[in-house]
């Protein structure tokens, strides 16, 4: 970051002590990097946010470390598919509250649950701002998409039927209540006149849409 004149947005944000969130296995989000070795069979989410030329951006992906079990593959695919389904709704005139319906549908059909505590958000000159973008059905989010809106969608999906979470004493690390694994994907999106632009798309990919799920993209 220093070499590229970029500031890591999480560092010192409400006293978050590190430059990136690293959330493994049952950690839902906001994991603080520590000395625990990453092991074969882990799933690890990296949440990377930067501040550059006066603007923030926000991105995260969940990765397979070595040989992961079938439940982990199902979970990670579900989290990606939930974000993909929501992204396909982005266009002028879509209500923000409607995104949660498509995310919920992807989760439940794969025997997974949506974490309701955290939501997507507007991003730009502020790290977090309006609109709020809940990931669960029957939410009461306010607002309709218009060209120029920039925001994140970042569904957190737990294995099984329990979308509950609890926070460790460090006041940051959120984990599943039942100890089962959780996965997440996130992009920063721009609403265009006809759809969306994926501002945090990988280099060389089509920025007008997310690509179909391919587990090889997330295999370490």
Helices and strands as residue ranges (DSSP letters): E 7-8, G 13-15, E 21-24, E 27-29, E 43-52, E 55-64, H 70-87, G 96-98, H 99-108, E 112-114, E 120-122, E 129-133, E 150-153, E 156-159, E 165-167, E 174-176, E 182-184, E 187-191, E 196-198, G 215-218
